[in-house]
Amino acid sequence: MSTFGLLQIGLILSCTTKISSLHCNHLPLQQSKVIESSLQLLDKMGEKFPRQCVREKMSFRFPEQVLKPRQKETVKVAIEEIFQHIFYIFSKNLTLAAWDGRALEQFQNGLYQQIEQVEACVIKKRTHHFWSREASRLKLKKYFQKIDCFLKDRQHSLCSWEVSRAEMRRCLQFVDKVIRRLNN
């Protein structure tokens, strides 16, 4: 390959890196918009919380301390993992959920796009800022496993999905608060 060809490749990579870093600088604002949209789609997916499901309400206790580290990169990694867990939960066995399919699909697509965007910004720095506290990561995993087990134990019933949808709403609202703090 000629020197000119190598120079062109170098310029392209340099521009791509700069564009990517500019994109990453606006990530908290994008995340805030995606979460706002996700919350609206969660509302649109189903009606108000069904009365017959009130008895099944459960407190899963979101591990708030996971999103309180001092380093912004660690928070971004945690948020990426939260989006991945939510996407996983809302991508399986939804037959009894009785939700608006279009809103659900838009919700899933928004989460997937956000995961890809966060991954693109975090992956480069992951080796330097990888979860500094493995305990935090395990708490987050345990939280989502509780929700997953709750759904499985209740055979993915309508009420178990409604309880899970309400919990994901609370989870996203907390993440949104943290993202808004990062923006300031």
matplotlib code that plots the C-alpha trace (Angstrom):
import matplotlib.pyplot as plt

x = [0.0, 1.3, 2.2, -0.7, -3.1, -1.9, -2.2, -5.9, -6.7, -5.0, -7.1, -10.3, -9.6, -8.7, -11.9, -14.0, -12.4, -13.1, -16.7, -17.2, -15.8, -18.2, -21.0, -20.0, -19.9, -23.6, -24.4, -26.0, -28.4, -29.3, -29.8, -32.1, -34.2, -34.3, -35.4, -38.1, -39.3, -39.0, -41.1, -43.8, -43.7, -44.0, -47.1, -48.4, -47.7, -50.5, -53.3, -53.0, -51.9, -54.7, -56.5, -56.4, -52.6, -52.3, -51.7, -48.8, -46.9, -43.4, -40.5, -37.4, -35.3, -33.1, -29.5, -29.1, -25.5, -24.5, -25.1, -23.3, -19.6, -17.3, -16.2, -18.6, -17.3, -18.2, -21.7, -21.9, -20.9, -23.5, -26.2, -25.2, -25.6, -29.0, -30.2, -28.9, -30.8, -34.0, -33.7, -33.2, -36.2, -38.5, -37.3, -38.7, -41.9, -44.2, -47.2, -49.4, -48.4, -51.3, -49.5, -49.6, -47.1, -46.0, -45.2, -43.3, -41.3, -40.4, -39.4, -37.1, -35.6, -34.9, -33.2, -31.1, -30.0, -29.1, -27.1, -25.1, -24.4, -23.3, -21.1, -19.4, -18.5, -17.6, -15.8, -12.7, -12.4, -13.7, -10.3, -9.4, -12.7, -14.0, -16.4, -14.1, -16.3, -17.4, -19.8, -21.8, -22.0, -23.2, -25.9, -27.2, -27.2, -29.0, -31.7, -32.5, -32.4, -35.0, -37.3, -36.5, -37.2, -40.4, -41.6, -40.6, -42.2, -45.5, -45.1, -44.9, -48.5, -50.2, -49.9, -46.2, -45.5, -47.5, -45.5, -42.3, -43.3, -44.0, -40.6, -38.8, -40.5, -39.1, -35.7, -35.6, -36.8, -33.9, -31.4, -32.8, -32.2, -28.6, -28.1, -29.5, -27.0, -24.2, -25.4, -24.9]
y = [0.0, 3.4, 6.1, 8.2, 5.3, 5.0, 8.7, 8.6, 5.7, 7.6, 10.7, 8.7, 7.0, 10.4, 12.0, 9.0, 9.1, 12.9, 12.5, 9.5, 11.5, 14.5, 12.0, 10.6, 14.1, 14.4, 10.9, 12.0, 14.3, 11.5, 9.1, 11.5, 11.8, 8.0, 7.5, 10.0, 8.3, 4.9, 6.0, 7.3, 4.0, 2.0, 4.0, 3.5, -0.3, -1.0, 0.6, 1.8, -0.8, -3.4, -3.7, -7.5, -7.3, -5.1, -8.2, -9.3, -6.0, -6.6, -4.4, -5.4, -2.5, -1.0, -0.9, 2.9, 2.8, 1.3, 4.7, 6.8, 6.2, 9.2, 8.5, 9.3, 6.5, 4.0, 5.4, 5.1, 1.4, 0.8, 2.5, 0.4, -2.7, -1.6, -1.0, -4.5, -6.1, -4.2, -5.2, -8.8, -8.9, -7.3, -9.5, -12.8, -14.7, -11.7, -13.6, -13.0, -9.3, -8.0, -4.9, -2.7, -4.5, -1.4, 0.5, -2.6, -2.9, 0.8, 0.5, -2.5, -0.7, 2.4, 0.4, -1.5, 1.7, 3.2, 0.1, 0.4, 4.1, 3.6, 0.7, 2.7, 5.4, 3.2, 0.3, 2.3, 3.3, 0.0, -1.3, 1.8, 2.3, -1.2, -1.7, -0.6, -2.5, -5.9, -5.9, -3.1, -5.1, -8.2, -6.1, -4.9, -8.4, -9.7, -7.0, -8.0, -11.7, -11.1, -9.6, -12.4, -15.1, -13.2, -13.5, -17.2, -18.1, -16.6, -18.2, -14.8, -14.0, -10.7, -9.5, -10.4, -8.4, -5.4, -5.5, -5.8, -2.9, -0.7, -1.7, -0.8, 2.6, 3.2, 2.0, 4.2, 7.2, 6.7, 6.4, 9.5, 11.4, 10.3, 11.2, 14.7, 15.1, 14.1, 16.8, 19.5]
z = [0.0, -0.9, 1.6, 0.3, 1.0, 4.5, 5.0, 3.8, 6.2, 9.0, 8.3, 8.1, 11.5, 13.0, 11.8, 12.9, 16.4, 16.7, 15.5, 17.9, 20.8, 20.0, 19.9, 23.3, 24.8, 24.0, 25.3, 28.6, 26.7, 24.3, 27.2, 28.9, 25.7, 25.2, 28.8, 28.5, 25.3, 27.0, 29.9, 27.5, 25.6, 28.9, 29.6, 26.1, 26.1, 28.6, 30.5, 34.1, 36.6, 36.8, 40.1, 40.1, 40.2, 43.3, 45.5, 43.4, 43.8, 45.1, 46.1, 44.2, 45.7, 43.0, 44.2, 44.0, 45.2, 41.9, 40.2, 42.8, 42.1, 41.7, 38.2, 35.4, 33.2, 35.9, 36.0, 32.2, 32.3, 35.0, 32.8, 29.8, 31.9, 33.2, 29.6, 28.6, 31.5, 30.7, 27.1, 28.0, 30.3, 27.7, 24.9, 26.0, 26.8, 26.4, 25.2, 28.3, 28.6, 26.5, 25.6, 22.5, 20.2, 18.4, 21.6, 22.9, 19.7, 19.8, 23.4, 22.6, 19.5, 21.6, 24.3, 21.7, 20.0, 23.3, 24.3, 21.0, 21.5, 25.1, 24.1, 21.4, 23.9, 26.9, 25.2, 24.6, 28.2, 29.7, 30.4, 32.4, 34.2, 34.2, 37.1, 39.9, 42.4, 41.4, 44.3, 42.6, 39.4, 41.3, 43.1, 39.8, 38.4, 41.5, 41.2, 37.6, 38.5, 41.1, 38.5, 36.0, 38.7, 39.7, 36.1, 35.8, 39.1, 38.0, 34.6, 32.9, 33.8, 32.9, 36.5, 36.7, 33.6, 34.9, 38.2, 36.1, 33.8, 36.9, 38.3, 35.1, 35.1, 38.6, 37.5, 34.4, 36.5, 38.9, 36.0, 34.5, 37.7, 37.7, 34.0, 34.7, 37.5, 35.1, 32.6, 35.3]

ax = plt.figure().add_subplot(projection="3d")
ax.plot(x, y, z, "-o")
ax.set_aspect("equal")
plt.show()
